[in-house]
Amino acid sequence: MTDDGFVPDEPDTRALDDLLNDVYRAQERVTQAEIYRQAVAAELPPDLLARIDALPEGEYSVDEASDLLGGSIG
C-alpha cells in the first residue's frame, strides 16, 4: 500500500463504483443498456466499457451489476 491508500495489486474500482452509485440512484433495477449508456456518457475507460458491454441483456440490481463487473459495492 502506498501513502495515498492505493494498493497497486488490486483493481481500481472507483470509476465503476461511482458509475453504479449514479446509475442506481433511487432505482432498484437498471438494464444493461442503461448502464452502458451512462458509462459511455461518463467517458469510462475502454476496459470498463467492454466489461459492461459483455453483460447479458436484462435488468440488474446494484449488487448483481457490481458482482458481475468487479466493483466493490454490495
Residue pairs with C-beta under 8 A, 6 or more apart in sequence:
1 7
2 8
6 12
11 70
13 70
13 71
13 72
15 42
15 44
15 45
15 48
16 44
16 48
16 66
16 69
16 70
16 71
17 66
17 71
17 72
17 73
19 35
19 38
19 39
19 42
19 44
19 48
20 35
20 62
20 65
20 66
20 69
20 71
20 73
21 73
22 38
22 42
23 30
23 34
23 35
23 38
23 62
24 30
24 62
24 65
28 61
29 59
29 60
29 61
30 59
30 60
30 65
31 57
31 58
31 59
31 60
32 52
32 55
32 56
32 57
32 58
32 59
32 60
33 57
35 52
35 55
35 60
35 65
36 49
36 52
36 53
36 55
39 48
39 49
39 52
40 49
44 52
48 69
51 69
51 70
52 69
55 65
55 68
55 69
60 68
62 73
62 74
63 73
63 74
65 71
66 72
66 73
66 74
67 74
